[in-house]
Amino acid sequence: MIDFDTTDVSPTAGPFCTRAKVPGKVIISGEHAVVYGAQAIACAIQKYAFAKVSSNNFLGVHLIVSAFGIDQQFTPIQLLALSQKTQLSHQQYTLGLSSLSDVVSGPDAFFAAAIGASGLVDVLPNDTGLHIELTTNLATGGGMGSSAALVAAMLAASFKHLGQPLSAAELVLKTTQSEHWQHGRSSGLDPYVCVMGGLQQYQYGKAIKSASLTPQALQLPPCFLISSGKPESSTGDCVEFVKQQNFSKSMWQKFNTVQVNLLTALQENQQEKVLGAIRANHQLLCDIGVVPKQVNEFIVNIEGHKGAAKICGAGSVVGDAAGLLLVTGLEQNILANLCANQGYEMQVMQPDLVGMAYDD
């Protein structure tokens, strides 16, 4: 079961340290379809990845990521070698010569490769290294963008600590690079929304600017986040499964139409049309095969109570759990009872309007 512990696990400040936090995100509409050029709407949430960076005497990087049990030291040569190996493995995958699971050997290699590929080694001092500690209250592997948030926090704090702060655009670009390794081909949505914060309309590789696109202007209805449990499939597994189905462009156009309808309904504050668009999005996700039967039955039950729900991550192609669900249109006590009957956990969704922030 995904842990929805709300305890603030931000690192304790120490002398001469640099701290950054980056919110997670939920996709309101457009999962999977955004990889094929359809538009999506996503919102940053008040759950975070935290990074604390300080200098140490080890000439390299001492990396601690408690969520993955990582406590390792890497020399600059090791960081560069891991990044080169990972990028080569990803190229082999894109050429169809290997599977996505071969790209990264584990979480330790993933974070180390992200550091090596970021250019951080080039600005490390000759006489000191970095102590990097990452913590999070995001559910890992549940659709909250935890990998993007952790990498973005790590790179933001590290570069700033060395006196080379990254612009938002640079941070998004460097974080997206590592997301490709996880997802095969990342749309860039997770890094962008996590770094920029707020409610964002996104189409492959770029945000769509709109003055009306804010939680306040759109009058985003009360939403709840439900944990259906950690998926047995990784995001990469789900993306690869969908890719192998070779859906026609018309499928992704259906997703795009739902997104347009949802945006219009939000702009006009038409609650019933909002619910209808979310229900339509859910059905399309079922059609592409990423909603487990047990989760679909739970959503059908919600719809029977006049609400609407959908997965807001990659879902799963095996097992009973699908990570995070977005629910709206139900009173909290009714939803709480439905979740209790299913053994699911719930929380109110709270948008983050700031994005990546330093805590000096």
PyMOL commands that set and color helices and strands:
alter all, ss='L'
color gray80, all
select helices_A, chain A and resi 33-36+66-68+76-94+100-102+107-118+120-123+146-161+168-183+189-196+215-218+235-245+249-267+271-287+293-304+332-342
alter helices_A, ss='H'
color red, helices_A
select strands_A, chain A and resi 17-29+39-56+61-65+70-74+129-136+199-203+206-208+223-227+308-311+324-328+345-348+357-358
alter strands_A, ss='S'
color yellow, strands_A
deselect
rebuild
show_as cartoon
